[in-house]
């Protein structure tokens, strides 16, 4: 055996063996490091995905809350407007009723005064026993009753006209409210489309 063979067997083979072992061991540790780094990267990406999902959910919730708040504000506005319109309408109706009642009272008071005059004239005529004047008193009574009935019919006709006008106004108000609601819905849709883009 030569010296070179001996050196080869004693030093180089064990060194090669150690070198190979170290490579294998390092490779395993490298694989382990790679696996650990890959796991860390996966964990980070999963955390990022989860955080992104949470942020998206928060954004969705905040958008929903904003929409709900807007809807609540709109509903409150609509309720206030309706209440104001109802109050105005009630005030108008109450005033109209008061006017009608006053007019009716005036008509009835006039009728009562006139009938009282006619009755006094009729009593005087009966005392005097004047047939011509008694007939005139009857005619006056008939005329006063006709006039009174005409005034009542006219008042009822005015009521019917006012009721028709009120119905028209209510229809117009409803149509206006529907138009406003449609416009608001269109604006909301435009805002939503603008937000989505």
PASEBA-1860 file (N, C-alpha, C; in nm, 3 decimals):
! residues 197
1> XXXXXXXX> 0.079/-0.115/0.000/0.000/0.000/0.000/0.086/0.124/0.000 ~ 0.039/0.201/-0.074/0.115/0.323/-0.087/0.065/0.426/0.012 ~ 0.141/0.519/0.028/0.109/0.624/0.121/-0.014/0.702/0.075 ~ -0.022/0.721/-0.045/-0.138/0.792/-0.098/-0.265/0.712/-0.075 ~ -0.256/0.582/-0.086/-0.375/0.500/-0.060/-0.413/0.507/0.087 ~ -0.309/0.504/0.170/-0.334/0.513/0.314/-0.400/0.647/0.349 ~ -0.346/0.749/0.298/-0.402/0.883/0.327/-0.545/0.890/0.274 ~ -0.556/0.828/0.160/-0.690/0.827/0.101/-0.787/0.754/0.193
9> XXXXXXXX> -0.750/0.638/0.244/-0.838/0.559/0.328/-0.856/0.625/0.463 ~ -0.753/0.682/0.520/-0.762/0.735/0.656/-0.825/0.874/0.656 ~ -0.790/0.960/0.570/-0.833/1.099/0.579/-0.944/1.135/0.481 ~ -0.926/1.095/0.364/-1.017/1.144/0.260/-1.152/1.074/0.268 ~ -1.153/0.943/0.286/-1.282/0.874/0.291/-1.362/0.924/0.411 ~ -1.301/0.929/0.531/-1.382/0.982/0.641/-1.422/1.127/0.618 ~ -1.332/1.206/0.559/-1.369/1.345/0.531/-1.484/1.351/0.431 ~ -1.476/1.267/0.332/-1.584/1.264/0.233/-1.715/1.222/0.299
17> XXXXXXXX> -1.699/1.121/0.386/-1.818/1.074/0.458/-1.876/1.186/0.544 ~ -1.792/1.254/0.618/-1.835/1.366/0.702/-1.896/1.476/0.616 ~ -1.827/1.501/0.502/-1.876/1.604/0.412/-2.015/1.568/0.359 ~ -2.033/1.444/0.319/-2.162/1.397/0.268/-2.267/1.404/0.378 ~ -2.229/1.359/0.496/-2.322/1.367/0.610/-2.362/1.510/0.638 ~ -2.262/1.597/0.638/-2.293/1.738/0.665/-2.387/1.796/0.558 ~ -2.364/1.753/0.433/-2.451/1.800/0.325/-2.592/1.747/0.345 ~ -2.603/1.620/0.376/-2.734/1.561/0.397/-2.804/1.627/0.515
25> XXXXXXXX> -2.727/1.642/0.624/-2.786/1.707/0.741/-2.824/1.851/0.713 ~ -2.738/1.922/0.644/-2.768/2.060/0.607/-2.889/2.067/0.514 ~ -2.895/1.974/0.422/-3.010/1.971/0.333/-3.138/1.951/0.412 ~ -3.135/1.858/0.506/-3.253/1.838/0.590/-3.288/1.965/0.667 ~ -3.186/2.028/0.722/-3.212/2.151/0.794/-3.257/2.260/0.698 ~ -3.201/2.260/0.576/-3.245/2.356/0.476/-3.389/2.329/0.437 ~ -3.421/2.200/0.417/-3.561/2.166/0.388/-3.651/2.208/0.502 ~ -3.602/2.184/0.624/-3.682/2.222/0.740/-3.698/2.373/0.744
33> XXXXXXXX> -3.589/2.444/0.716/-3.596/2.590/0.713/-3.690/2.636/0.603 ~ -3.680/2.572/0.486/-3.769/2.608/0.375/-3.914/2.582/0.412 ~ -3.937/2.467/0.475/-4.073/2.434/0.516/-4.124/2.534/0.619 ~ -4.037/2.566/0.715/-4.076/2.663/0.817/-4.102/2.799/0.753 ~ -4.016/2.840/0.663/-4.035/2.970/0.597/-4.161/2.968/0.511 ~ -4.184/2.854/0.444/-4.307/2.841/0.365/-4.430/2.845/0.455 ~ -4.421/2.779/0.570/-4.531/2.783/0.664/-4.553/2.925/0.715 ~ -4.444/2.995/0.745/-4.455/3.133/0.789/-4.518/3.219/0.680
41> XXXXXXXX> -4.475/3.197/0.557/-4.530/3.274/0.444/-4.679/3.243/0.428 ~ -4.714/3.114/0.438/-4.855/3.076/0.430/-4.935/3.138/0.543 ~ -4.878/3.132/0.664/-4.947/3.189/0.780/-4.966/3.340/0.761 ~ -4.861/3.408/0.712/-4.872/3.551/0.686/-4.977/3.581/0.581 ~ -4.975/3.501/0.473/-5.073/3.524/0.366/-5.215/3.496/0.417 ~ -5.228/3.391/0.501/-5.360/3.362/0.558/-5.405/3.476/0.649 ~ -5.312/3.527/0.731/-5.345/3.640/0.817/-5.384/3.762/0.734 ~ -5.308/3.785/0.626/-5.341/3.897/0.538/-5.480/3.879/0.479
49> XXXXXXXX> -5.508/3.758/0.433/-5.639/3.730/0.374/-5.749/3.751/0.477 ~ -5.725/3.699/0.598/-5.824/3.716/0.704/-5.844/3.863/0.738 ~ -5.732/3.936/0.749/-5.743/4.079/0.780/-5.814/4.153/0.667 ~ -5.784/4.116/0.541/-5.853/4.178/0.428/-6.002/4.147/0.431 ~ -6.035/4.021/0.463/-6.177/3.984/0.473/-6.245/4.062/0.585 ~ -6.176/4.072/0.699/-6.232/4.148/0.810/-6.252/4.294/0.772 ~ -6.153/4.352/0.703/-6.166/4.490/0.658/-6.282/4.506/0.561 ~ -6.294/4.411/0.468/-6.406/4.415/0.373/-6.539/4.404/0.446
57> XXXXXXXX> -6.545/4.313/0.544/-6.668/4.298/0.622/-6.699/4.426/0.698 ~ -6.595/4.486/0.758/-6.615/4.612/0.828/-6.665/4.721/0.734 ~ -6.605/4.727/0.615/-6.649/4.824/0.515/-6.793/4.801/0.474 ~ -6.827/4.673/0.453/-6.965/4.638/0.417/-7.060/4.677/0.529 ~ -7.020/4.646/0.652/-7.104/4.681/0.767/-7.120/4.833/0.776 ~ -7.009/4.903/0.760/-7.016/5.049/0.768/-7.103/5.105/0.656 ~ -7.092/5.048/0.535/-7.177/5.092/0.423/-7.323/5.064/0.453 ~ -7.349/4.943/0.506/-7.487/4.909/0.541/-7.540/5.004/0.648
65> XXXXXXXX> -7.457/5.031/0.748/-7.498/5.122/0.855/-7.525/5.261/0.799 ~ -7.439/5.307/0.709/-7.460/5.438/0.647/-7.589/5.440/0.568 ~ -7.615/5.332/0.492/-7.740/5.324/0.415/-7.859/5.325/0.509 ~ -7.850/5.247/0.617/-7.960/5.242/0.713/-7.982/5.380/0.776 ~ -7.871/5.448/0.810/-7.883/5.582/0.867/-7.950/5.676/0.768 ~ -7.907/5.669/0.641/-7.967/5.754/0.538/-8.116/5.725/0.525 ~ -8.150/5.595/0.524/-8.291/5.557/0.513/-8.370/5.606/0.633 ~ -8.312/5.594/0.751/-8.378/5.642/0.872/-8.399/5.793/0.865
73> XXXXXXXX> -8.296/5.865/0.818/-8.309/6.010/0.804/-8.419/6.045/0.705 ~ -8.421/5.971/0.592/-8.525/5.995/0.492/-8.663/5.970/0.550 ~ -8.676/5.858/0.623/-8.804/5.825/0.683/-8.846/5.933/0.783 ~ -8.750/5.980/0.863/-8.781/6.086/0.959/-8.825/6.213/0.887 ~ -8.753/6.247/0.779/-8.791/6.364/0.701/-8.932/6.349/0.645 ~ -8.957/6.232/0.589/-9.089/6.206/0.530/-9.197/6.216/0.637 ~ -9.170/6.158/0.755/-9.267/6.165/0.863/-9.292/6.309/0.905 ~ -9.183/6.387/0.917/-9.198/6.527/0.954/-9.281/6.602/0.850
81> XXXXXXXX> -9.248/6.578/0.722/-9.322/6.645/0.615/-9.469/6.606/0.618 ~ -9.494/6.476/0.636/-9.633/6.430/0.643/-9.704/6.493/0.761 ~ -9.636/6.494/0.877/-9.698/6.554/0.995/-9.728/6.702/0.973 ~ -9.633/6.772/0.910/-9.654/6.914/0.882/-9.771/6.932/0.785 ~ -9.775/6.847/0.682/-9.885/6.856/0.586/-10.018/6.824/0.652 ~ -10.016/6.721/0.739/-10.138/6.686/0.810/-10.183/6.800/0.900 ~ -10.086/6.861/0.970/-10.122/6.974/1.057/-10.179/7.088/0.976 ~ -10.111/7.118/0.863/-10.161/7.225/0.777/-10.300/7.190/0.725
89> XXXXXXXX> -10.313/7.064/0.683/-10.443/7.019/0.633/-10.550/7.026/0.740 ~ -10.513/6.985/0.863/-10.610/6.991/0.973/-10.646/7.135/1.003 ~ -10.545/7.221/1.004/-10.573/7.362/1.030/-10.667/7.418/0.924 ~ -10.638/7.385/0.797/-10.725/7.432/0.688/-10.866/7.376/0.703 ~ -10.872/7.247/0.733/-11.004/7.183/0.747/-11.080/7.243/0.864 ~ -11.009/7.264/0.976/-11.074/7.322/1.093/-11.125/7.463/1.062 ~ -11.042/7.542/0.992/-11.084/7.677/0.957/-11.205/7.674/0.864 ~ -11.202/7.581/0.767/-11.316/7.571/0.676/-11.442/7.529/0.751
97> XXXXXXXX> -11.427/7.435/0.843/-11.543/7.393/0.922/-11.596/7.509/1.006 ~ -11.505/7.584/1.066/-11.548/7.699/1.145/-11.623/7.800/1.058 ~ -11.569/7.826/0.938/-11.636/7.918/0.847/-11.775/7.868/0.810 ~ -11.783/7.739/0.780/-11.913/7.681/0.744/-12.010/7.690/0.860 ~ -11.962/7.659/0.978/-12.050/7.665/1.095/-12.095/7.808/1.121 ~ -12.004/7.904/1.110/-12.042/8.043/1.129/-12.145/8.086/1.026 ~ -12.121/8.045/0.902/-12.214/8.079/0.795/-12.351/8.018/0.821 ~ -12.352/7.892/0.864/-12.477/7.824/0.896/-12.549/7.895/1.010
105> XXXXXXXX> -12.473/7.933/1.112/-12.533/8.004/1.226/-12.591/8.138/1.180 ~ -12.517/8.211/1.094/-12.568/8.338/1.042/-12.698/8.318/0.965 ~ -12.699/8.216/0.879/-12.819/8.189/0.799/-12.937/8.156/0.890 ~ -12.912/8.071/0.990/-13.019/8.034/1.082/-13.068/8.154/1.164 ~ -12.975/8.239/1.209/-13.013/8.358/1.286/-13.097/8.454/1.201 ~ -13.054/8.475/1.075/-13.133/8.560/0.985/-13.274/8.502/0.969 ~ -13.278/8.371/0.946/-13.408/8.306/0.926/-13.498/8.323/1.049 ~ -13.440/8.302/1.165/-13.518/8.316/1.289/-13.569/8.459/1.307
113> XXXXXXXX> -13.482/8.558/1.281/-13.523/8.699/1.295/-13.637/8.732/1.198 ~ -13.620/8.689/1.073/-13.722/8.718/0.972/-13.854/8.649/1.006 ~ -13.842/8.523/1.050/-13.965/8.450/1.086/-14.032/8.516/1.208 ~ -13.950/8.566/1.301/-14.008/8.635/1.418/-14.081/8.761/1.373 ~ -14.023/8.838/1.282/-14.090/8.958/1.229/-14.222/8.922/1.161 ~ -14.212/8.818/1.078/-14.332/8.776/1.004/-14.440/8.731/1.102 ~ -14.401/8.659/1.209/-14.499/8.614/1.309/-14.562/8.733/1.381 ~ -14.484/8.835/1.415/-14.540/8.954/1.481/-14.639/9.026/1.389
121> XXXXXXXX> -14.598/9.036/1.263/-14.689/9.100/1.166/-14.817/9.020/1.154 ~ -14.801/8.885/1.151/-14.918/8.799/1.140/-15.008/8.813/1.263 ~ -14.954/8.826/1.383/-15.034/8.843/1.505/-15.111/8.975/1.500 ~ -15.041/9.079/1.457/-15.108/9.209/1.447/-15.222/9.204/1.346 ~ -15.197/9.133/1.236/-15.300/9.123/1.132/-15.420/9.042/1.182 ~ -15.395/8.940/1.263/-15.505/8.860/1.318/-15.589/8.944/1.413 ~ -15.519/9.029/1.490/-15.594/9.116/1.582/-15.680/9.214/1.505 ~ -15.626/9.264/1.395/-15.701/9.359/1.313/-15.800/9.288/1.224
129> XXXXXXXX> -15.780/9.156/1.208/-15.868/9.075/1.125/-15.864/9.118/0.977 ~ -15.743/9.145/0.929/-15.724/9.189/0.791/-15.677/9.069/0.709 ~ -15.767/9.018/0.622/-15.741/8.897/0.543/-15.632/8.917/0.438 ~ -15.627/9.035/0.378/-15.526/9.061/0.275/-15.386/9.053/0.335 ~ -15.370/9.115/0.450/-15.239/9.113/0.515/-15.203/8.973/0.564 ~ -15.305/8.896/0.608/-15.279/8.759/0.652/-15.227/8.675/0.535 ~ -15.284/8.693/0.416/-15.236/8.621/0.298/-15.094/8.665/0.259 ~ -15.068/8.795/0.272/-14.933/8.844/0.242/-14.832/8.783/0.339
137> XXXXXXXX> -14.873/8.769/0.467/-14.784/8.709/0.568/-14.754/8.564/0.531 ~ -14.859/8.490/0.484/-14.836/8.351/0.440/-14.736/8.345/0.326 ~ -14.753/8.436/0.228/-14.661/8.441/0.115/-14.518/8.474/0.162 ~ -14.511/8.570/0.257/-14.380/8.607/0.310/-14.313/8.488/0.379 ~ -14.395/8.411/0.453/-14.341/8.291/0.519/-14.288/8.193/0.414 ~ -14.368/8.169/0.312/-14.325/8.077/0.206/-14.197/8.125/0.139 ~ -14.191/8.255/0.108/-14.071/8.310/0.045/-13.948/8.297/0.137 ~ -13.969/8.327/0.266/-13.857/8.315/0.361/-13.811/8.171/0.372
145> XXXXXXXX> -13.902/8.075/0.378/-13.865/7.933/0.384/-13.790/7.890/0.257 ~ -13.839/7.938/0.140/-13.770/7.907/0.014/-13.628/7.963/0.016 ~ -13.620/8.090/0.060/-13.488/8.156/0.064/-13.395/8.080/0.161 ~ -13.448/8.041/0.275/-13.368/7.968/0.374/-13.321/7.833/0.318 ~ -13.414/7.761/0.253/-13.378/7.632/0.193/-13.273/7.648/0.082 ~ -13.290/7.755/0.002/-13.192/7.783/-0.102/-13.053/7.809/-0.043 ~ -13.049/7.886/0.065/-12.921/7.917/0.130/-12.857/7.788/0.185 ~ -12.939/7.699/0.242/-12.886/7.572/0.293/-12.833/7.485/0.179
153> XXXXXXXX> -12.908/7.480/0.068/-12.861/7.403/-0.048/-12.731/7.460/-0.103 ~ -12.722/7.592/-0.108/-12.601/7.656/-0.157/-12.483/7.620/-0.065 ~ -12.507/7.621/0.065/-12.402/7.586/0.161/-12.359/7.440/0.142 ~ -12.455/7.351/0.118/-12.423/7.210/0.094/-12.345/7.194/-0.037 ~ -12.385/7.273/-0.139/-12.311/7.269/-0.266/-12.168/7.314/-0.249 ~ -12.148/7.416/-0.166/-12.013/7.463/-0.138/-11.933/7.353/-0.067 ~ -12.000/7.281/0.023/-11.933/7.171/0.093/-11.887/7.065/-0.007 ~ -11.975/7.030/-0.100/-11.939/6.930/-0.201/-11.822/6.978/-0.287
161> XXXXXXXX> -11.826/7.105/-0.327/-11.716/7.160/-0.407/-11.586/7.155/-0.329 ~ -11.593/7.194/-0.203/-11.471/7.194/-0.120/-11.419/7.053/-0.099 ~ -11.511/6.957/-0.082/-11.468/6.818/-0.066/-11.397/6.768/-0.192 ~ -11.453/6.804/-0.308/-11.388/6.766/-0.434/-11.251/6.831/-0.447 ~ -11.243/6.958/-0.410/-11.114/7.028/-0.416/-11.014/6.963/-0.320 ~ -11.060/6.926/-0.201/-10.972/6.860/-0.103/-10.921/6.727/-0.158 ~ -11.011/6.651/-0.221/-10.970/6.524/-0.280/-10.863/6.546/-0.387 ~ -10.884/6.648/-0.472/-10.785/6.680/-0.575/-10.651/6.717/-0.512
169> XXXXXXXX> -10.657/6.801/-0.408/-10.533/6.843/-0.340/-10.462/6.724/-0.279 ~ -10.538/6.634/-0.216/-10.477/6.514/-0.156/-10.411/6.428/-0.263 ~ -10.479/6.410/-0.378/-10.420/6.333/-0.487/-10.291/6.397/-0.535 ~ -10.295/6.528/-0.553/-10.175/6.599/-0.599/-10.061/6.585/-0.498 ~ -10.093/6.597/-0.368/-9.991/6.581/-0.264/-9.931/6.441/-0.267 ~ -10.017/6.341/-0.283/-9.967/6.203/-0.290/-9.875/6.185/-0.411 ~ -9.917/6.240/-0.526/-9.836/6.230/-0.646/-9.701/6.299/-0.626 ~ -9.704/6.418/-0.562/-9.580/6.490/-0.535/-9.489/6.408/-0.444
177> XXXXXXXX> -9.546/6.347/-0.340/-9.467/6.264/-0.249/-9.406/6.145/-0.322 ~ -9.485/6.081/-0.408/-9.434/5.967/-0.484/-9.320/6.010/-0.577 ~ -9.335/6.127/-0.641/-9.230/6.178/-0.728/-9.102/6.205/-0.649 ~ -9.117/6.265/-0.530/-9.000/6.292/-0.446/-8.931/6.162/-0.407 ~ -9.011/6.062/-0.368/-8.953/5.933/-0.329/-8.880/5.870/-0.447 ~ -8.940/5.877/-0.566/-8.875/5.822/-0.686/-8.742/5.893/-0.714 ~ -8.743/6.026/-0.703/-8.622/6.102/-0.726/-8.514/6.066/-0.624 ~ -8.553/6.052/-0.498/-8.458/6.015/-0.393/-8.401/5.876/-0.419
185> XXXXXXXX> -8.485/5.783/-0.461/-8.437/5.648/-0.492/-8.338/5.651/-0.608 ~ -8.367/5.731/-0.711/-8.276/5.743/-0.825/-8.142/5.802/-0.780 ~ -8.148/5.904/-0.692/-8.024/5.963/-0.641/-7.944/5.862/-0.562 ~ -8.013/5.782/-0.479/-7.946/5.678/-0.402/-7.880/5.577/-0.494 ~ -7.950/5.537/-0.599/-7.893/5.441/-0.694/-7.770/5.499/-0.762 ~ -7.776/5.627/-0.797/-7.661/5.692/-0.860/-7.543/5.695/-0.763 ~ -7.572/5.726/-0.635/-7.465/5.729/-0.535/-7.403/5.590/-0.518 ~ -7.489/5.488/-0.515/-7.440/5.351/-0.500/-7.355/5.312/-0.621
193> XXXXX> -7.400/5.348/-0.741/-7.324/5.316/-0.861/-7.190/5.390/-0.860 ~ -7.191/5.515/-0.817/-7.067/5.591/-0.807/-6.973/5.533/-0.704 ~ -7.027/5.483/-0.592/-6.945/5.422/-0.488/-6.887/5.289/-0.532 ~ -6.960/5.214/-0.612/-6.913/5.083/-0.658/-6.799/5.098/-0.756 ~ -6.802/5.203/-0.837/-6.698/5.224/-0.937/-6.571/5.264/-0.867
END
